[in-house]
Amino acid sequence: MFIKVILTIVFLAIMIGVGLYSRKQASSVEGFVLGGRSVGPWLSAFAFGTSYFSAVVFVGYAGQFGWKYGLSSAWIGIGNAIIGSLLAWLILGKRTKLMTQHIESRTMPDFFGTRFSDQKLRVVASVIAFVFLIPYTAGVYSGISRLFEMGFNIPYEYCVVIMSALTAVYVILGGYKATAMNDFIQGIIMLFGIVAVIAAVLSAQGGLTEAVGKLAQLPADGATEPGSGMFATWLGPDPWGLLGVIILTSLGTMGLPQMVGKFYSITDESAIKRGTIISTIFAFIVAGGCYFLGGFGRLYDPVIGANGKIAFDSIVPAMLVTLPDVLIALVVLLVLSASMSTLASLVLTSSSTMTLDLIYRDKKSLPGEVEEGSIDDIVSEKIESRKVVVMRVLIVFFIIISLMIALNPPTFIAQLMGISWGALAGAFLAPFMLGLYWRKATTASVWACFIWGVGITVLNMLLGNPISPINCGAIAMLGGFPVVLLVSLFTPQLPKNDVDRMFQCYKN
């Protein structure tokens, strides 16, 4: 316990120290939200990766899908690396950086409002982002607190409150730059931690070959005789269900405001190329390692919840509880690192979206247009400072709401994330990606996709989830593309001159 406590205190002290160090750079809106658009490739890549993978993955997804699909769940991690990281950077990185800087967009809702010449889109997108980031944040709190409960024997409720308070401190102090610097430190811990934990778990089972052999002897669900081997095969017992999880967790990154925002702040195009490589390698190790580890969950006795069903969120903690104290301390730091980085990204995205796109909506002009009636510099500076204060207040508000949900979570972590990712990426992915590439995407098509993504997710939830939240989220994301394409063919196009001015940034 002494080792665990000391390591955790040192870790948290460093996080707070980075927040204090970055405080001066967070005095303006551009500095607080985007780090002055001058964040290098290593910090950006690690910020992307650590925001992507949190306790939701390590505790919730690795436990639930490792139990359901066995070793084939490792494909989820591979999909996260190839689609969620490599393709996300290749498809979105350069174009997002260039266009958002060209049209002076600071948030994803701001992009929709300016790119499609409708500030109502900006308002609605900010509300969607704020509402559906809350269940994701609650899921992260829940996952990290279960690990703390296992490692320190501290009641779950206390863990949730402590983690939320600590996250709030360093984000409020240092903004995005503090978040990115802490993400880098936390990413290093995650890389070493996942490798060490996998090695220890496999060693406890007699090595890789012995562990896979034991897994192959387990009976399939509903069967009584051992030896089905389904949990040790390449595609597992349910390939189509596995594909739905891969789509949700991989493609979803391209439509989430907190993920896409990393491309806004990176320094230049050469940094994007290096960041692509770094981010992909990071995802292969962390995501691949998490799901590979979860695939051995059936070798341990499951934890049965109060409802008589398997508590999926307790599977990974049950696998780790027998490890030596030093490794448990490393696991706690691993999950703490993953979760605090994701929480920081979520609360910063939510507060900046609400402040810039709902409370203070600046009148936007298209590139090349002259703004009339420019405001005095001193007054402008006061308004910028006021915006930063409002964002800091909203960070606290957002954390309190998420905390209330986390103290009494309505469902498993994986379902919370499925609802959040399905609605957000279902609404935002297609219009954002096509808005960067396709000149003929229309304003009406964006409205249609917002209705589609949020509508199908909420309707499925109200009907008692006849389609699993995971598969429903995948359907929402993929379905958004035909919605935008078809509606754009039958609705009025934006003025050609306006679109040409926005796409001029790629020629330059």
QUIHUDA-V267339 format. One record per residue. N is the residue number from 1. RES is the residue in three letters. PSI is psi as a letter, one per 20 degrees, with the letter a starting at -180 (none if undefined). OMEGA is omega in whole degrees, -180 to 180 (999 if undefined). D_LAST is the distance of its C-alpha to the last C-alpha in Angstrom with 2 decimals. Layout:
{{N RES PSI OMEGA D_LAST} {N RES PSI OMEGA D_LAST}}
//
This chain:
{{1 MET h 179 58.23} {2 PHE g -180 58.03} {3 ILE g -178 55.30} {4 LYS g -178 53.30} {5 VAL g -178 53.65} {6 ILE g -179 52.77} {7 LEU h -179 49.63} {8 THR g 179 48.46} {9 ILE g 179 49.18} {10 VAL g 180 47.28} {11 PHE g -178 44.28} {12 LEU h 178 44.27} {13 ALA h 178 44.80} {14 ILE g -180 41.68} {15 MET g 180 39.64} {16 ILE h 179 40.99} {17 GLY g 178 40.49} {18 VAL h 177 36.77} {19 GLY g 178 36.60} {20 LEU g -180 38.38} {21 TYR h -175 36.23} {22 SER j -172 32.98} {23 ARG h -177 34.49} {24 LYS h -178 33.01} {25 GLN i -177 29.41} {26 ALA k -177 30.22} {27 SER h 179 31.13} {28 SER r 179 27.98} {29 VAL g -180 26.51} {30 GLU h 179 23.20} {31 GLY g -177 25.41} {32 PHE h -174 27.97} {33 VAL h -171 25.79} {34 LEU j -179 22.74} {35 GLY k -180 24.06} {36 GLY j -176 21.57} {37 ARG k -177 18.68} {38 SER k -179 19.79} {39 VAL p -175 21.95} {40 GLY r -174 22.02} {41 PRO h -178 22.23} {42 TRP g 179 26.04} {43 LEU g -179 26.55} {44 SER g -179 23.92} {45 ALA g 179 25.42} {46 PHE h 177 28.93} {47 ALA g 178 28.15} {48 PHE g -177 26.92} {49 GLY g -178 30.02} {50 THR h 174 32.57} {51 SER h -179 31.42} {52 TYR g -172 31.72} {53 PHE o -177 35.22} {54 SER a 176 37.96} {55 ALA h 177 41.68} {56 VAL g 179 40.92} {57 VAL g -172 40.12} {58 PHE g -177 42.67} {59 VAL g -174 45.55} {60 GLY g -175 44.96} {61 TYR g -180 43.04} {62 ALA h 179 44.42} {63 GLY g -176 47.91} {64 GLN g -175 47.86} {65 PHE h 172 45.98} {66 GLY g 178 47.60} {67 TRP g -174 50.93} {68 LYS h -173 50.01} {69 TYR i -179 48.35} {70 GLY b -176 49.68} {71 LEU h 179 47.78} {72 SER i 177 45.54} {73 SER i 177 43.80} {74 ALA h 176 41.96} {75 TRP h 178 39.74} {76 ILE g 179 38.33} {77 GLY h 178 37.10} {78 ILE g 177 35.67} {79 GLY h 177 33.85} {80 ASN h -179 32.51} {81 ALA g -175 31.12} {82 ILE g -176 29.61} {83 ILE g -174 28.47} {84 GLY h 180 28.34} {85 SER f -175 26.62} {86 LEU g -178 25.12} {87 LEU h 178 23.76} {88 ALA g 179 22.75} {89 TRP g -179 20.51} {90 LEU g -175 19.15} {91 ILE g -171 18.60} {92 LEU h -169 17.60} {93 GLY f -175 16.57} {94 LYS g -176 12.88} {95 ARG h 178 12.10} {96 THR g 180 14.50} {97 LYS g -174 13.17} {98 LEU g -176 9.57} {99 MET g -178 10.98} {100 THR h 176 14.07} {101 GLN h -179 12.59} {102 HIS g -179 10.38} {103 ILE j 177 13.64} {104 GLU l 179 15.81} {105 SER p -179 17.91} {106 ARG i -178 20.57} {107 THR r 178 22.61} {108 MET g 175 22.66} {109 PRO h 177 24.73} {110 ASP g 177 22.33} {111 PHE g -179 19.54} {112 PHE g -178 21.98} {113 GLY g -177 22.93} {114 THR g -177 19.52} {115 ARG h -177 17.86} {116 PHE j 172 21.09} {117 SER l 179 22.07} {118 ASP o -177 25.45} {119 GLN i 174 26.52} {120 LYS h 175 29.67} {121 LEU h -179 27.70} {122 ARG g -179 26.68} {123 VAL g -177 30.39} {124 VAL g 179 31.75} {125 ALA h 179 29.25} {126 SER h 178 30.24} {127 VAL g 178 33.89} {128 ILE g -179 33.47} {129 ALA g -177 31.75} {130 PHE g -176 34.48} {131 VAL g -171 37.36} {132 PHE i 170 36.45} {133 LEU h -178 35.34} {134 ILE g 180 38.94} {135 PRO h 177 40.75} {136 TYR g 179 38.36} {137 THR g 178 39.03} {138 ALA h 178 42.75} {139 GLY h 178 42.67} {140 VAL g 177 41.19} {141 TYR g -178 43.88} {142 SER g -179 46.52} {143 GLY g -178 45.54} {144 ILE h -178 45.37} {145 SER h 177 48.60} {146 ARG h 177 50.50} {147 LEU h 178 49.69} {148 PHE h 178 50.85} {149 GLU h 178 53.95} {150 MET g -174 54.67} {151 GLY h -173 54.01} {152 PHE i -177 55.64} {153 ASN k 176 58.02} {154 ILE p 180 56.49} {155 PRO q -177 56.75} {156 TYR g -176 53.62} {157 GLU g 179 53.49} {158 TYR h -180 53.46} {159 CYS g -178 50.69} {160 VAL g -178 48.39} {161 VAL g -179 49.03} {162 ILE g -178 48.55} {163 MET g -180 45.24} {164 SER h -179 43.80} {165 ALA g -178 44.90} {166 LEU h 178 43.46} {167 THR g -179 40.05} {168 ALA h -175 39.98} {169 VAL g -173 40.81} {170 TYR h 175 37.97} {171 VAL g 179 35.25} {172 ILE h -179 36.56} {173 LEU g -167 36.74} {174 GLY i 179 33.43} {175 GLY b -173 30.99} {176 TYR h -178 28.12} {177 LYS g 177 28.23} {178 ALA h 179 31.96} {179 THR g -178 31.44} {180 ALA g 179 28.92} {181 MET g 177 31.24} {182 ASN h 177 34.23} {183 ASP h -180 32.50} {184 PHE g 178 32.17} {185 ILE g -179 35.87} {186 GLN h 178 36.87} {187 GLY h 177 34.92} {188 ILE g 178 36.88} {189 ILE g -179 40.09} {190 MET g -179 39.15} {191 LEU g 180 38.54} {192 PHE h -175 41.88} {193 GLY g -176 43.69} {194 ILE h 178 43.03} {195 VAL g -179 44.07} {196 ALA g -178 47.23} {197 VAL g 179 48.20} {198 ILE g 180 47.88} {199 ALA g -178 49.99} {200 ALA g -179 52.62} {201 VAL g 179 52.91} {202 LEU h 178 53.27} {203 SER h 180 55.77} {204 ALA h 179 57.82} {205 GLN j 179 58.00} {206 GLY j 180 59.19} {207 GLY r -175 55.90} {208 LEU g -177 53.23} {209 THR g -180 55.58} {210 GLU g -179 58.30} {211 ALA g 179 55.98} {212 VAL h 177 54.54} {213 GLY g 178 58.13} {214 LYS g -179 59.25} {215 LEU h -179 56.36} {216 ALA h -178 57.33} {217 GLN i -177 60.87} {218 LEU q 178 59.96} {219 PRO q 176 60.90} {220 ALA r 179 58.35} {221 ASP p -180 58.33} {222 GLY i 179 61.48} {223 ALA q -179 63.16} {224 THR h -178 66.11} {225 GLU p 180 66.29} {226 PRO r 172 64.05} {227 GLY j 178 62.14} {228 SER h 178 59.60} {229 GLY j -174 56.89} {230 MET h -175 54.19} {231 PHE i 178 52.73} {232 ALA j -179 52.27} {233 THR r -177 50.57} {234 TRP h -175 46.97} {235 LEU i 175 46.44} {236 GLY a -175 49.07} {237 PRO i -175 51.22} {238 ASP m -176 48.55} {239 PRO h -178 45.47} {240 TRP h 175 44.15} {241 GLY h 178 44.48} {242 LEU g 179 42.71} {243 LEU h 178 39.79} {244 GLY h 178 39.48} {245 VAL g 180 39.28} {246 ILE g -180 36.62} {247 ILE g -178 34.43} {248 LEU g -173 34.99} {249 THR i -178 34.44} {250 SER g -178 31.52} {251 LEU h -176 29.40} {252 GLY h -177 30.05} {253 THR h -176 27.81} {254 MET i -180 24.69} {255 GLY j -179 26.04} {256 LEU p -176 27.57} {257 PRO g -177 26.10} {258 GLN h 178 27.42} {259 MET g -179 25.79} {260 VAL h 180 22.31} {261 GLY h 179 22.26} {262 LYS h 179 22.15} {263 PHE h 178 18.50} {264 TYR h -166 17.71} {265 SER i -177 19.24} {266 ILE q -169 18.25} {267 THR g -174 16.77} {268 ASP a -175 13.76} {269 GLU h 179 12.83} {270 SER h 177 15.70} {271 ALA h 178 18.03} {272 ILE g 179 17.34} {273 LYS g 180 18.55} {274 ARG h 179 21.66} {275 GLY h 178 22.26} {276 THR g -179 22.42} {277 ILE g -178 25.26} {278 ILE g -177 27.09} {279 SER h -179 27.06} {280 THR g 178 28.35} {281 ILE g 179 31.16} {282 PHE g -178 32.12} {283 ALA g 178 32.43} {284 PHE g -176 34.53} {285 ILE g -173 36.97} {286 VAL g -178 37.27} {287 ALA g 178 37.04} {288 GLY g 180 38.79} {289 GLY g -179 41.43} {290 CYS g -177 42.10} {291 TYR h 176 42.74} {292 PHE g 177 44.67} {293 LEU g -180 46.86} {294 GLY h -180 47.40} {295 GLY i 179 48.57} {296 PHE j -177 51.78} {297 GLY h -178 52.60} {298 ARG i 177 55.51} {299 LEU i -179 57.36} {300 TYR q 179 58.04} {301 ASP p -179 60.21} {302 PRO q 175 58.18} {303 VAL p -179 58.42} {304 ILE p -179 59.97} {305 GLY r -178 58.92} {306 ALA h -179 61.22} {307 ASN j 179 60.57} {308 GLY i 179 61.96} {309 LYS r 180 58.62} {310 ILE p 177 56.63} {311 ALA n -174 54.53} {312 PHE h -178 51.31} {313 ASP i 180 49.80} {314 SER j -177 52.78} {315 ILE g -179 52.54} {316 VAL g 175 50.27} {317 PRO h 178 52.18} {318 ALA h 177 55.38} {319 MET h -171 54.07} {320 LEU i -171 53.28} {321 VAL h -179 56.30} {322 THR i -180 58.46} {323 LEU q 175 56.11} {324 PRO q -176 57.15} {325 ASP h -179 56.39} {326 VAL g 180 53.80} {327 LEU h 176 51.81} {328 ILE h 177 52.20} {329 ALA g 179 50.81} {330 LEU h 178 47.82} {331 VAL g 180 47.38} {332 VAL g 178 47.55} {333 LEU h 178 44.87} {334 LEU g -177 42.75} {335 VAL h 176 42.92} {336 LEU g 179 42.72} {337 SER g -178 39.48} {338 ALA g -173 37.96} {339 SER g -179 39.12} {340 MET h 178 38.40} {341 SER g 178 34.76} {342 THR g 179 34.45} {343 LEU g 180 36.43} {344 ALA g 180 34.33} {345 SER g -178 31.13} {346 LEU g -177 32.89} {347 VAL h 178 34.42} {348 LEU g 179 31.31} {349 THR g -177 29.27} {350 SER g -177 32.11} {351 SER g -179 32.79} {352 SER h 178 29.21} {353 THR g -180 28.79} {354 MET h -177 32.07} {355 THR g -172 31.42} {356 LEU h -173 27.89} {357 ASP i -179 28.13} {358 LEU g -176 31.83} {359 ILE g 179 33.45} {360 TYR n 179 30.77} {361 ARG o 179 28.34} {362 ASP q 175 26.11} {363 LYS o -176 25.17} {364 LYS q 173 21.52} {365 SER q 179 19.34} {366 LEU q 177 16.23} {367 PRO p 180 12.90} {368 GLY i 177 13.43} {369 GLU q 180 17.18} {370 VAL p 179 19.62} {371 GLU p 180 22.07} {372 GLU q 174 25.67} {373 GLY l -179 28.36} {374 SER q -174 26.58} {375 ILE q 178 29.05} {376 ASP q -175 30.76} {377 ASP h -177 29.33} {378 ILE g 178 32.70} {379 VAL g 180 33.10} {380 SER g -180 29.57} {381 GLU h 178 30.44} {382 LYS h 179 33.68} {383 ILE g 178 32.03} {384 GLU g 179 29.65} {385 SER h 179 32.76} {386 ARG h 178 34.60} {387 LYS g 180 31.93} {388 VAL g 178 32.26} {389 VAL g 180 36.04} {390 VAL g 179 35.88} {391 MET g 180 33.73} {392 ARG h 177 36.36} {393 VAL g -179 39.13} {394 LEU h 175 37.53} {395 ILE g 178 37.20} {396 VAL g -179 40.98} {397 PHE g -179 41.49} {398 PHE g 180 39.41} {399 ILE g -180 41.28} {400 ILE g 179 44.64} {401 ILE g 180 44.02} {402 SER h 180 42.91} {403 LEU g 180 45.90} {404 MET h 178 48.30} {405 ILE g -178 47.10} {406 ALA h 180 47.25} {407 LEU h 177 50.83} {408 ASN m -173 51.86} {409 PRO p -175 49.30} {410 PRO i -176 49.98} {411 THR a -180 49.22} {412 PHE q 180 48.10} {413 ILE g -177 44.89} {414 ALA h 180 43.36} {415 GLN h 176 44.06} {416 LEU g -179 42.56} {417 MET h 179 39.30} {418 GLY g 178 39.47} {419 ILE g -178 39.80} {420 SER g -178 36.96} {421 TRP h -179 34.43} {422 GLY g -178 35.55} {423 ALA g -177 35.02} {424 LEU g -178 31.74} {425 ALA h 176 29.95} {426 GLY h -180 31.74} {427 ALA h -168 30.33} {428 PHE h -170 26.80} {429 LEU g -175 25.75} {430 ALA g -179 25.23} {431 PRO h 179 23.49} {432 PHE g -178 21.13} {433 MET g -180 20.17} {434 LEU h 177 20.07} {435 GLY h 177 18.19} {436 LEU h -172 15.22} {437 TYR h -169 15.53} {438 TRP o -178 17.60} {439 ARG h -172 16.83} {440 LYS j 175 20.60} {441 ALA p -174 21.85} {442 THR r 178 24.03} {443 THR g -180 25.41} {444 ALA h -180 28.87} {445 SER h 177 27.89} {446 VAL g 176 26.86} {447 TRP g -179 30.24} {448 ALA h -179 32.00} {449 CYS h 175 30.54} {450 PHE g -179 31.53} {451 ILE g -179 35.02} {452 TRP g -174 35.15} {453 GLY g 180 34.20} {454 VAL g -176 36.36} {455 GLY g -177 39.06} {456 ILE h 179 39.87} {457 THR g -179 39.94} {458 VAL g 180 42.16} {459 LEU g 179 44.38} {460 ASN h -180 44.98} {461 MET g -179 45.89} {462 LEU h 180 48.27} {463 LEU j 179 49.99} {464 GLY k 178 50.78} {465 ASN l 173 48.02} {466 PRO h 168 49.42} {467 ILE p -179 46.22} {468 SER q 180 45.60} {469 PRO h 180 42.78} {470 ILE g -179 41.02} {471 ASN h 178 41.10} {472 CYS g 177 40.43} {473 GLY g 179 37.23} {474 ALA g 178 36.11} {475 ILE g -180 36.96} {476 ALA g -179 35.05} {477 MET g -177 31.81} {478 LEU h -179 32.04} {479 GLY h -180 33.36} {480 GLY h -177 30.39} {481 PHE g 176 28.24} {482 PRO h 178 30.68} {483 VAL g -179 31.19} {484 VAL g -178 27.56} {485 LEU g -176 27.27} {486 LEU g -179 30.62} {487 VAL h -180 30.40} {488 SER h -180 26.98} {489 LEU h -173 28.66} {490 PHE j -180 31.37} {491 THR q -174 29.83} {492 PRO p 178 27.87} {493 GLN q 173 24.13} {494 LEU q 179 21.79} {495 PRO p -175 20.84} {496 LYS h -179 18.23} {497 ASN h 179 16.46} {498 ASP g -180 16.30} {499 VAL g 180 14.91} {500 ASP h 179 12.22} {501 ARG h -180 11.12} {502 MET h -179 11.21} {503 PHE i 178 9.35} {504 GLN h -177 6.39} {505 CYS h -179 5.16} {506 TYR h 177 5.46} {507 LYS g -179 3.78} {508 ASN none 999 0.00}}
//
